[in-house]
Amino acid sequence: MLLLCLGGLLQAQDYKRTQNWYFGDSAGLSFATDPPTPLSGALKTWEGCSVISDTSGNLLFYTNGIKVWNKNHQVMENGDSLNAHQSSTQATLIVPWPENDSLFYVFTTDAVGQFNGLQYSLVNIKENSGLGKVIKKNILLQTPVSEKLAGTKHLNGKDYWLVARGYTNNNFYSYLINKNGLVLCPVVTPIGAIAKNISDAQGEIKFSSDGTKLAEAIYNLAYNRVDLFSFNREKGVPYYATSIPNITLPYSVEFSPGSKYLYVGNRLNYLYQYDLTSSNGNDIRSTQYEIYFSGNTTNNYHSVIQKGPNNRLYIALWDSNYLSIINAPEKGGDSCNFIFKGLHLNKKSQAGLPNFISSYFYQPNIDFAYTTNCQNDSIYFAAKGGTVHSWQIIDNQSIIHTSNQPTTSYNFTDTGGYIVKLISGNDTISKTINIEPKLKLGKDTAVCNQDAFKLTVSPNHRCLSWQDGSDSLEYSVAQTGKYYVKAYNIRGCLVSDTITVIFASLSAPVITKQHDTLFTDNGSYTYKWRYNGNITGGNSHFIKISQNGIYRVEITDSNGCANTSIDFSVTGLGVRILNADNYFSIYPIPADDKLYVQPNGNIIIKNLLLRDITGRTLEYSPSTELSVQGLSKGVYLLEITDQLNTIYVTKIIING
């Protein structure tokens, strides 16, 4: 019976890409613990930065858009002099190359619309024994641009959209990154406010976790608003939804995990919450809740707001050893549980926190459960939530089962990892199903010419009991008999198996010669004769011989036991002349300076002779190579003599 082990959500694996943070003045956090553990890093920046970990939560590298540091906090090879600016709001964003575990894009923005614009570099993390190397650097995509950079997953759940904002225009630039890499021609959408002045280039854009909403802080006294857009994750196009008016110099924006609330920070040191239930900007404005006002001071003012993998929001405090926290961002008003200076750091925060692919924080509103039983290998899946359901079971990238019902089942006939995917509307959830080895001792076995044989049980079983009460995963047997084991598998099912082991022996056959025939033991065996290492003859205990050489025979009995004779040398049958092409590799043909001869079997070369077509000997060699230097171009005869004086002949061509 097959056993099942259910892996974690793919979305949970995406969460772990955000497990390590490095920001500010050498500050850092590890979200492997709750509350997160303060870290110290090498990064120093005033504002934008980005970090990437693997899907197990292990740090890969981080950057401020100017330098790239590896997991050992050293500057990565070729990882300096990137063209971001440490005073760019969203100076950089790391995006993995889809369906590739080696390559990562590092996108960068210059400050306030300066000429470096939007550029990208490429990291191969497998270089330098996993410490990585920047293999492409500072490739220009678009200039000028604002300090705004955000990313989300494509509707297909595999590819990514990288979105930047124009400067001196109102263009959104959406770049697709798929399994073939970055598509260099962006989807250009002119919509929203035009960034005209240097200060206009500041402020964040941020996707909701599900990628369907986009918020932009319009850092301009003439606008004083936050714009909200819907986003088509298939086409990469933002559509204007509404604006939240009368927010002076908004700088930072962040959605709550379920996108019910939007949080906005401005440069007047206010931190606001807005309820997005309404689609009308003035209605949203009416829900404004002042979470905190830090006073008319430049000390400890709030800056970038960033969602954490624990679904809390963290707010940067300028030049502070603390971050503020919103512990319950899906609750309104005071219930959001804001704590000023709620998390102490080893180092100092500045204005920025790491910029991540927003969809890494996405938690779908659907789930599915599964049930198994002890009678068969079919697993039953049932959806939780959602209205329209689409199931896919994937083995090695091939879809092996589909269904459009709320429930489905599948009979897993082989071990290994399978992806089970449930799609409902815009929500997709995937889980990895590992079908574990079942309790199987193997086929009945004949053990040949051995004193003992070891039976093994895979370690995903417990409470083992062999027929004599032994409870180990390995069991050694030394005599013919039937052996039995029972155990509980990881599903809690009591399973068992039986095997018959036969101990047998087979002596090596002996070859004798009578006239022109070789004989060996006559019995209920199959026979395999060899001449000079090559299979010859038929399935019989004797073989007719007509040439000198080395003979050997292998016999196999009804238990499958096999044994082989020692070599038997045949001489005195006279000189035999054979076709050398059937027994040797001869090269090069045509030959220039030297000719080499390599036996295909156990033949030992005694000497080589080269003759012209009249039979006159031209060259002699007692080894496996022959000099042909100085000979005229043409066809010659090569004669090879082995240790039994058998002669092999072939024609060769010499270039001259």
PyMOL commands that set and color helices and strands:
alter all, ss='L'
color gray80, all
select helices_A, chain A and resi 10-16+127-130+198-201+281-286+333-336+358-361+580-582
alter helices_A, ss='H'
color red, helices_A
select strands_A, chain A and resi 3-9+20-23+25-30+37-44+50-53+59-63+68-70+92-96+103-109+118-124+133-142+145-153+160-166+171-178+181-182+187-190+205-207+213-218+225-232+237-245+250-255+261-266+270-275+289-293+302-307+313-317+320-326+338-349+367-371+378-384+390-395+398-403+407-411+416-424+427-436+445-448+453-456+462-466+474-477+481-488+494-504+512-514+517-519+526-531+534-536+542-544+549-556+562-564+568-570+577-579+584-587+594-599+605-611+617-621+625-627+634-642+647-654
alter strands_A, ss='S'
color yellow, strands_A
deselect
rebuild
show_as cartoon
